[in-house]
Amino acid sequence: MSRRILFIWLVGISTSLVYGQDIHFSQFYQTPLVTNPANTAVFNGDVRAIVNYRNQWANLAPFTTYGLSFDMGFLKKKSKNAYMGAGLTVFRDIAGDSKLSTTIVNLSVSSVITVNDHNDISAGIQGGFAQKSLAGSSFEWGSQYDGTGYNSTINSNEASTYEDYFYGDFSAGIKWVYSKTTSANVVGSERFNVSMGFAVLHINAPKQEFDLEKLHREFVTDVGLYIGLSGTSLSLIPSIIYMQQGPLKEINAGILIRYAIKEETRYTGLLKETAFFFGAYYRFGDAIIPTVMFEIANYAIGLSYDINVSGLKTASNGQGGFEISLRFINPNPFKYGAGSKYRRRSLY
């Protein structure tokens, strides 16, 4: 009980914490439609689907988050220099012993313009709704203290049911991608990418029934690089994301190293691209996040774990959050060559 009280106290007053009001994923690069609507359909292929799962602080006040996103490009055949994108995201988060649950459904639309052989610019908007609910029956009130401890048989005289509520939500963003591939024979590590994005989430600042204030607008800036090391099977993928939401902020920065176990031939496609990623991220003031990812042809699976290094480590014993993601892209994003309509528009 004392550890749980300490945990709640630290969450409430620690200024070093970086958690915002939104659903939270450490593998932000595997939730592209959550971080920026302009990421919609900005990838190598026609169809993309991603499933996410996160389980945080399971030994104290558990936070569990599930996610599913789907996006695709269309009208690509009508123009070589521009196309449209559409996407759907569905997320559900269940937080703490009170079972505060948030369900979010958003639709996004984007326009992707090819400026020249190396530069793409995209802009996107997103809109949808969210539902929040609260399980008041699980609350423990001070009036239920019997002199020695909590007694569930004592009537708290407090409300045990809370009505669910809905609110609309709208976001917008822009993104720039520079891509260059120097390899002549295979789709190997000899490429260079830069991406920069900026988004404003919750433009309408919707009112929150269970909270004392509105959902703050969130400003998200992310920068990423893909640096293929010529003559090797290695690539460096550093990235950083900065999120500012009201008085709260989060900075997550790190690097993944990609080792191409097997590269797909550019023209025949008989060999399937296979790669292993390893590295770590640091969420400033909060956690170190070792990360691995395995990629083969259309599929990629990512695993990460938050090792808590903030003031919460006293209550959590350093335990943080386990996260897994599964991504599918069709057609195979590595099967492209001279004259192909695809080129590297994303880092991963």
N, C-alpha and C positions, 0 to 999 in steps of 0.2 A: 504493500500500500504506500509506503514512504517513497519508493522508487517511482510509482505512478504519479504521486503528488509532485515530486521533483521534476518529472518529465513535463507535466502540464505547466508548471511554473516557468520552466526554461523556455517552452514554446511561446508563452505569453509575453515575456519581457526581454528576451535576448535580442539585442539589436544586430548581432552578427548573423542571425539566420537570414537565409536568402529565399525562403519560400514565398511565392505570391499567392494570389487568390485562385489561380487556374489549375487545371489538371496538369500534373507534373510528370515528365519523362526524362530520364538521364540520356537515353538514346534519341536525342532531339532530331538527329539526321534520319531516323526511321519514323518520324512523325511529320513529314513535310507539310501536310495540309493544316496541321495545328499551328505551326510556327509562322506560316506565311501563305495566304491564298494564291500568291503569284507562283508558288511551286506546283500548282495544278498542271498536270500534263507536261512538266519539264523533266523529262527523263528519256532514256534511249529505248523506245518501243512504242506500242500503241495502247497497251492496257497494263495497269499496275495495281496490285492489291497488297496491303500490309496489315498484319495482325500484331497487336501489342499486348503485353501483360506485365504488370508491375505489382510487387508485394513489398510493402515497406513497414518497418517497425512492428513486425508480427508478434514479438514478445511483450509489447507494451500496449500501444493503441494502434491497432493495425489499419493501414491504408491500402486498399486494393483497387487497382485501376485496370480496366479492360478497354481495348480500342480496336476499331476496324476502319480502314479507309480504302477507298477505291477511286481511281481517276483514269481518264483516258483522253487521248487527243482525237480530234475529228476535223474534217475538211482539209486534211493534209494533201490530198490528191489534187485539189483545186488550185492550190498555190504553193510554190516552192519556198516562198519567203514569209509565209504566215499561216498559222492555224489556230484553232480554238481548243480549249480544254474544259472538261467538266469533271467534278469530283463530288464524292459523298464521304462524310466522316461521321462515325457513331462512336461515342465514348461513354463509359459508365464508371463512376468512382464511388467507392464506399469508404467513408472515413471514420475512424475512431469507434469507441464503444457505443456512441450515440447512433451509429449507423447513418450518419448524414450522407445521403446518396445524391449524386448529380448525374443526370443523363443528358447528353448533348448530341444533337443531330444537326449537321450543317451541310448545305450545298454550296459548292464553289464553282465559279466560272472564270476562265482566264483567256487571255489573248497572248500568243507567243509570236514575236516578230524576229525574223532572221535579218539582221542589219547587213552582214557580209559573211564571208567564209568562216569567220572566227567568233563573231559576236551575236548573241541573242539577248533580247529584252522581253520580259513578260510583265503583265499587270493582271491582277486578279481581285475579285470581290467574293465575299462569302456571307451567307445569311442562313439563319435557322432558328432553332429554339432550344431551350434547356428546361429541364424539370428538376426540382429539388424536393427531397422529402426527409423527414426526421423521425426516428423511432424513439419517441419520448418515454415509452414504457421501460427502456433500459437505463434511464437516468437514476442516479443515486443522490438524494437530497439530504441536506444537513438536518432536516426535521426527522429523518429516519435513523438518526444516531441515538442509540438507547443507553448511552453512558459507557459502554465498553467497545462498541463498534457499530457497523452498519447492520440494520435489521430490516429486511425486505418486507416483513409482515406489518410494519408500521405504515399507516396511510400518510403519504407526503402532503396531501391536500393541494397538489400541483397538477396542472394539466398533463395528461399522459398521451394525448393525441394531438398531432399538428397537421394541418391541411397541407397537401402538396401544392406547390405553386409553379407556374410557368413564366418564362420571360423570353422575349425575342433578343437576338444578338446579331451584330453585323460587324464585318471586318474588311480590310482592304490592304493590298501590298503591291510592291514592285520588286523586280529582280533583274540582275545583269549577270550573264555567263559568258566567259571567254574560254574557248577551247581550241587546242592545237594538238594534232597527232603527227609525229615525225616518222613513225615506223612504216616501212614500205611493204613488209611481208606478212606480219601478224598483228593482231590487235593486242599488242603487248603493253609493257609499262612505259613505252616511249611516248608519253603524252603529257600535256600541261593544261591544267584547268584553273580558272579563278571564278569564284561566284560571290556575289554580294547581294544581300536582300534587306529590305526594310518593310515593316508592316505595322499597321495600327489595328489592334484588336479591341473589340467591345466599343466601337465608335459611339454607340448610343448610350453607353454607361448605364445598363439596366439596373433597376432597383432590386435589392435582395431582401426578401421577407424575413429571413432568419438572422440577417446581419444588421448592424447599425448604420451602414452606409451603402452607397451604390457600388456596383462592380466597377472598379477603376479601369479607365482605358489603359491598354498595355502597348508599349512601344518596343518592338523587337528588331534588332539588327544582328545579322549574321554574316560572317565572312569565312570562306573555305578555299583551300588550295588542294590540287592534286599534282604532285611532282613525280613524274616517272624518271627513275634513275637509268640513264642510257646504258645499255650493255649489261644490265642486270635484270633480275626478276622482281626487284623491289620498287615500291612506290611509297612516297610519304604523303600523308593526308592530314595536315593540320587544319583545325577549324575552331572557331570561337562564336559564341552566341551571347548577346547581352539583352536582358529583358528588364524593363522598368515599368512597374505597375503601381501607381500611386506612390506611397512612401517606401515601397519594397522594391528590391532589385535582385537580379540573379546574373552571375557571369559564369559560364561554363566553357572551359577551354582545354584543349588537349590535342593529341595526335594519334593516328592509327598508322601502322606500317603494314602495307599490303605485300604479301609474298605470292607471286603467281606460281602455283604448283604446276599448272599446265595451261598453256595458252591456246586459244582457238585459232585455227588457220583462217586467214582473212577471206580467202576465196571459196574454199571447199566447205568450211565449217564442220569438217569431220571430227576434229578434236574439240571437245567442250571445254570452255574456259573454266578453270578451277583455281580458287585463291583462298588464302587464309589471312585474316586481319588480326592484329594484336596491338594493344596500346593502352592508354589510360587518359582519363579526363580529370580535371579538378574543378569542382564547383566551389567557388571562392567562399571561404569561411564555413564550409559545411562538410564536404565529402570528397574523398579520392575514389575514382570510379575505374577500376580495371575492366577492360573490355576485350572481347574476342568476337570475331565474325567469320563464318564460313560461307563461301560463295561458289556455286556450281551452276553454270548455264543460266537458266531462268530464275533460280532460287537463291536466297541468302537468308541465313539465320544468325542473329546476333544475341550475345549473352553479356550481361554486365552486372556488377554488384557495387552498391554504394557502401564504402567504408567510412563511417561517421567520424569526423575529426573535430566537430564543433563542441560547444558546451553540453550538448545532448549526450555525448558519449558516456557521461557519468551514469545516466539513467538507462541508456541503450546498450551499454557494454560494447560500444563500437559498432554494433550491428546497424545496418542501414536498410537498403532495399535491393531485392533481386528483380531483374528485368530481362525479358526475352522478347524478341521480335522475329517475325517471319515475313519475308518479302517475296512476291512473285511478279515477274515482268514478262509480258508476251508481246512480240516474239522475242527469242533469245537476244538480249541486249548486246551481246558480243559478236553477233553474226552480222558484220557490216564491212564494206570495203569501198573501192572506188565506185562512184556513181550511186552509192546507197543513200537513201533518204535520212538515215540515222547518223548522228555523230554524238560525241560525248557531251551531253547537256547537264549531266549531274556528276557529283564527285564519287558516288558509290555505285 
